[in-house]
Amino acid sequence: MAKKYRFLCTGALAGLTNGLFGAGGGLFLVPLLSRWCGLSERKAFATSVAIIFPLSIISVILYYQNGALPIRQAIPYLIGGTIGGLIAGRIFKNVKMLWLRRAFGLLILYGGIRAVLLL
């Protein structure tokens, strides 16, 4: 029963982050799913993607309703993101967890530095 609440809290934190910032829920999901909820790291990465997808759809709808989503400007990113996602999904099982962890850490570090320095 306690594990169920851990998953619920983890999802709520991801949804809150995704809704406030337009993205970033995965930042919490991967470490929480693997360390707090007990999933293997590979399953935590994959589950994070599965969770972020519906959260992102909800955020898109809400941002669009509030007039904050420039659809035409977003289309090239959507196409590129789809291509990148397809490629990454294909190679995911062949990448060692050590490298996934390092890449994830560098991405978080880069985003944090940019946010703090407002670059």
trRosetta pair geometry for C-beta under 8 A, 3 or more apart (Angstrom, degrees):
i j d omega theta_ij theta_ji phi_ij phi_ji
1 4 5.7 -50 -161 25 38 116
1 5 7.1 31 148 -12 66 102
2 5 5.8 -57 -158 37 39 109
2 6 6.5 44 145 -24 68 102
3 6 5.4 -49 -151 31 38 116
3 7 6.6 38 151 -17 66 100
3 37 6.5 98 -159 -149 85 73
3 38 7.0 -44 -129 22 119 126
4 7 5.9 -54 -155 35 31 110
4 8 6.4 32 147 -19 64 108
5 8 5.2 -50 -143 38 37 116
5 9 6.1 37 156 -18 68 103
6 9 5.9 -53 -145 38 29 108
6 10 6.2 31 154 -20 63 109
6 32 7.8 -171 172 171 93 99
6 36 5.6 -166 -168 141 122 100
6 37 4.9 170 123 -94 121 80
7 10 5.7 -55 -145 38 29 113
7 11 6.3 29 156 -17 64 108
7 37 5.7 85 -76 -124 73 134
8 11 5.9 -57 -148 38 27 109
8 12 6.3 27 154 -20 63 108
9 12 5.6 -53 -145 36 31 113
9 13 6.4 32 156 -19 65 105
10 13 5.9 -55 -151 35 28 110
10 14 6.5 27 152 -16 63 108
10 28 7.0 -177 -157 134 73 104
10 29 6.4 97 168 -119 105 62
10 32 4.4 172 -123 127 113 135
10 33 6.2 121 177 -68 156 70
10 36 6.7 167 -75 83 121 129
10 37 6.1 -48 -25 -45 156 129
11 14 5.6 -56 -147 39 33 111
11 15 6.2 33 155 -19 67 107
11 51 6.3 -132 -118 -152 88 132
12 15 5.7 -53 -145 38 30 111
12 16 6.2 32 155 -20 64 106
13 16 5.8 -52 -145 36 29 112
13 17 6.3 28 156 -16 63 108
13 25 7.7 140 113 -144 63 80
13 28 5.0 -111 123 138 118 160
13 32 7.2 116 63 -32 141 169
14 17 5.8 -57 -146 40 29 109
14 18 6.0 28 156 -18 65 111
14 25 3.3 73 -170 -170 80 106
14 26 7.2 62 -138 -57 113 32
14 28 5.5 -150 -79 70 73 113
14 29 5.0 39 -90 -62 134 102
14 48 7.9 -160 -123 -140 146 77
14 51 6.0 32 116 134 160 130
14 52 7.1 -104 173 -84 125 72
14 55 6.4 -102 131 -77 99 167
15 18 5.7 -55 -141 40 28 110
15 19 6.0 26 160 -18 64 110
15 25 6.5 47 -56 -114 25 136
15 55 5.3 -140 -107 -124 69 118
15 58 7.8 -1 -145 71 99 145
16 19 5.9 -59 -145 39 25 109
16 20 6.2 17 160 -13 63 111
17 20 6.1 -61 -143 40 26 105
17 21 5.9 -22 176 24 65 114
17 24 4.7 -111 155 102 111 100
17 25 4.7 153 76 -88 108 60
17 27 6.7 -125 160 49 157 109
17 28 6.0 154 -6 0 155 127
18 21 7.0 -77 -129 57 17 80
18 22 7.2 -42 -175 143 54 9
18 23 6.2 5 -130 -122 70 19
18 24 6.4 -172 -84 57 51 68
18 25 3.8 -20 -49 -39 104 119
18 52 6.8 174 -97 -137 139 76
18 55 4.4 58 89 151 168 124
18 56 6.6 -103 -169 -74 130 58
18 59 5.5 -117 147 -52 95 139
19 55 7.6 -101 -47 -175 77 97
19 58 7.5 -42 -88 110 96 109
19 59 5.7 -154 -103 -98 53 98
19 62 7.2 12 -140 62 92 156
21 24 4.6 9 82 17 138 136
22 59 6.0 143 -133 167 49 139
22 63 6.9 53 -111 -73 99 145
23 26 7.9 -24 176 17 82 97
23 52 7.9 38 -145 -159 74 120
23 56 7.3 24 -100 -104 75 102
23 59 7.9 178 -61 100 51 169
24 27 4.9 -18 -173 1 71 124
24 28 7.9 56 146 -5 75 90
24 111 8.0 166 -107 165 102 154
25 28 6.3 -61 -170 39 47 99
25 29 6.0 45 142 -28 77 114
25 48 7.9 173 113 -163 86 87
25 51 7.1 -125 128 116 129 107
25 52 5.4 169 72 -105 117 89
25 55 5.6 2 5 110 166 161
26 29 5.0 -56 -133 37 41 117
26 30 6.1 39 175 -24 76 99
26 48 4.6 85 -131 172 90 121
26 49 7.5 32 -104 -71 128 49
26 51 8.0 151 -87 73 73 103
26 52 5.3 -18 -55 -66 100 139
27 30 7.6 -59 -159 23 13 99
27 108 6.2 122 -133 -110 99 106
27 111 8.0 -108 -95 79 130 152
28 31 6.9 -77 -162 49 35 95
28 32 5.5 14 161 -7 75 127
29 32 6.1 -74 -140 48 23 103
29 33 5.5 18 171 -19 68 116
29 44 7.1 166 140 180 79 85
29 47 7.2 -151 167 103 118 88
29 48 4.0 139 109 -116 133 97
29 51 6.0 178 -124 64 149 141
29 52 7.2 -119 0 -52 158 97
30 33 6.2 -55 -135 37 20 106
30 34 6.3 5 167 -7 58 113
30 41 7.6 39 -174 -153 93 74
30 44 5.1 100 -147 139 57 111
30 45 5.9 29 -118 -86 109 59
30 48 5.1 -19 -65 -60 76 151
30 104 6.4 -95 99 -163 169 153
31 34 6.2 -68 -144 44 26 101
31 35 5.6 -12 175 13 69 118
31 36 7.7 58 131 -5 68 99
31 44 7.9 103 -49 168 11 146
32 35 6.7 -66 -122 53 21 86
32 36 4.6 -27 -160 31 65 126
32 37 6.3 54 143 -9 71 102
33 36 7.3 -16 -56 53 11 84
33 37 4.9 -37 -142 46 43 126
33 39 4.7 -20 157 36 90 129
33 43 7.5 -134 145 108 121 81
33 44 3.8 156 96 -132 114 94
33 47 5.6 178 -159 79 158 131
33 48 6.5 -140 8 -60 149 89
34 37 7.4 28 -10 53 11 82
34 38 7.8 -5 -172 -167 29 3
34 39 5.5 -77 -95 74 48 79
34 40 7.0 -13 -127 150 90 16
34 41 4.9 30 -118 -94 141 61
34 43 8.0 141 -93 69 80 80
34 44 3.9 -57 -56 -44 90 161
37 44 7.9 143 63 -104 110 102
39 43 4.4 -123 178 94 109 113
39 44 4.6 144 94 -65 119 81
39 47 6.3 -56 -169 8 171 147
40 43 4.6 85 56 13 83 105
40 44 6.8 -145 93 -11 39 88
41 44 5.3 -53 -145 33 33 116
41 45 6.6 35 156 -20 66 99
41 97 5.1 88 89 -148 138 129
41 100 7.3 146 145 88 118 129
41 101 7.1 -33 -169 -68 148 104
42 45 6.0 -50 -153 32 31 110
42 46 6.6 23 152 -10 63 109
42 93 7.9 61 -159 -115 130 61
42 97 6.3 -89 -60 -88 86 109
42 100 7.9 104 -98 46 66 165
43 46 5.7 -58 -145 44 34 109
43 47 5.7 35 156 -21 69 110
44 47 5.8 -53 -137 40 26 110
44 48 6.2 38 156 -29 60 105
45 48 5.7 -53 -153 28 27 117
45 49 7.0 26 152 -17 61 101
45 92 7.4 -176 116 -159 131 119
45 100 6.3 -46 -80 171 155 142
45 104 7.9 -121 -105 -71 109 141
46 49 5.9 -53 -157 32 35 110
46 50 6.6 31 149 -16 66 107
46 92 7.4 106 -81 159 94 150
47 50 5.4 -56 -149 39 37 113
47 51 6.2 34 153 -19 69 106
48 51 5.9 -58 -146 38 28 108
48 52 6.1 26 158 -20 66 110
49 52 5.9 -55 -140 36 28 109
49 53 6.7 41 158 -34 61 100
50 53 6.2 -44 -155 15 28 116
51 54 7.2 -67 -168 40 35 93
51 55 6.4 26 148 -12 69 119
52 55 5.4 -67 -145 47 36 114
52 56 5.7 40 158 -27 73 108
53 56 6.0 -58 -148 33 23 110
53 57 6.8 24 154 -19 60 103
54 57 5.4 -49 -148 32 39 114
54 58 6.5 41 154 -18 67 101
55 58 5.8 -54 -154 36 33 111
55 59 6.4 32 149 -18 66 107
56 59 5.5 -53 -145 38 35 112
56 60 6.2 42 153 -25 67 102
57 60 5.6 -49 -147 31 31 114
57 61 6.6 32 154 -18 62 103
58 61 5.9 -55 -153 34 31 111
58 62 6.4 23 154 -13 65 109
59 62 5.8 -60 -146 42 32 107
59 63 5.9 29 158 -16 69 109
60 63 6.0 -57 -141 41 26 107
60 64 6.0 28 157 -20 63 111
60 69 6.6 78 -158 -110 65 156
61 64 5.8 -58 -148 37 26 112
61 65 6.3 26 155 -19 63 107
62 65 5.7 -52 -145 36 31 112
62 66 6.4 19 157 -8 64 109
63 66 5.9 -65 -148 45 30 104
63 68 4.6 -89 -167 76 82 102
63 69 4.4 98 121 -51 103 106
64 67 7.7 44 179 -69 31 22
64 68 7.6 -98 -69 54 20 64
64 69 4.4 -44 -83 36 64 138
64 71 7.6 50 -117 -66 107 100
69 74 6.6 -14 -178 -30 88 148
70 73 4.1 22 114 28 119 115
70 74 6.2 150 88 -24 66 92
71 74 5.7 -67 -147 36 28 111
71 75 6.9 45 158 -43 65 93
72 75 6.1 -34 -157 0 33 115
73 76 7.7 -52 -178 26 40 98
73 77 7.9 25 139 0 64 112
74 77 5.6 -67 -162 46 52 111
74 78 5.8 56 145 -29 81 106
75 78 5.5 -55 -145 34 32 115
75 79 6.5 31 158 -18 66 103
76 79 5.7 -53 -148 36 34 110
76 80 6.2 28 156 -13 67 109
77 80 5.7 -56 -142 44 32 108
77 81 5.7 34 157 -21 66 111
78 81 5.7 -54 -139 39 25 112
78 82 6.3 30 157 -23 61 105
79 82 5.8 -55 -151 32 27 112
79 83 6.6 24 153 -15 62 105
80 83 5.8 -56 -150 37 33 110
80 84 6.2 30 154 -16 67 109
81 84 5.6 -54 -142 41 31 111
81 85 6.0 35 157 -22 65 108
82 85 5.7 -54 -145 36 27 113
82 86 6.4 28 155 -20 62 105
83 86 5.9 -55 -151 34 29 111
83 87 6.5 26 154 -15 64 107
84 87 5.8 -57 -148 38 32 109
84 88 6.0 27 157 -15 68 110
85 88 5.8 -56 -140 41 29 108
85 89 6.0 33 158 -23 64 108
86 89 5.8 -53 -145 34 27 113
86 90 6.7 27 155 -19 60 106
87 90 5.9 -61 -157 33 30 111
87 91 6.5 3 158 1 67 111
88 91 6.2 -69 -142 48 31 95
88 92 6.0 59 156 -60 67 93
89 92 5.7 -25 -144 -11 28 122
91 94 5.3 -71 -166 47 63 109
91 95 6.1 64 140 -35 90 103
92 95 6.1 -61 -152 23 30 109
95 99 5.5 -109 180 78 96 119
95 100 5.5 108 122 -56 119 97
96 99 5.0 86 66 9 85 101
96 100 7.2 -154 98 -4 43 88
97 100 5.3 -54 -144 39 39 113
97 101 6.0 42 156 -22 70 104
98 101 5.9 -56 -151 36 27 111
98 102 6.4 24 153 -16 62 108
99 102 5.5 -51 -142 38 35 112
99 103 6.1 34 157 -18 67 106
100 103 5.9 -55 -144 39 28 108
100 104 6.1 30 156 -20 64 110
101 104 5.7 -58 -146 38 27 112
101 105 6.2 28 156 -19 64 108
102 105 5.7 -55 -146 37 29 112
102 106 6.3 28 156 -17 64 106
103 106 5.8 -55 -147 38 31 110
103 107 6.3 33 153 -21 64 107
104 107 5.7 -55 -150 35 30 113
104 108 6.5 29 153 -17 64 105
105 108 5.8 -55 -148 37 31 110
105 109 6.2 31 153 -19 66 108
106 109 5.5 -53 -143 39 32 113
106 110 6.1 36 156 -21 66 106
107 110 5.8 -51 -144 35 28 112
107 111 6.4 26 157 -15 62 108
108 111 5.9 -58 -147 40 29 109
108 112 6.2 30 155 -21 65 109
109 112 5.7 -57 -146 37 28 112
109 113 6.3 27 158 -18 64 106
110 113 6.0 -56 -148 36 27 108
110 114 6.4 25 156 -15 63 109
111 114 5.8 -57 -147 39 30 111
111 115 6.2 30 156 -21 65 108
112 115 5.7 -56 -145 36 29 111
112 116 6.2 22 159 -14 65 109
113 116 6.0 -58 -144 40 28 106
113 117 5.9 1 166 5 66 116
113 119 7.6 5 126 11 81 128
114 117 6.4 -69 -134 53 23 92
114 118 7.7 82 169 -94 55 7
114 119 4.8 -91 -136 51 74 101
115 118 7.4 17 -176 -73 25 48
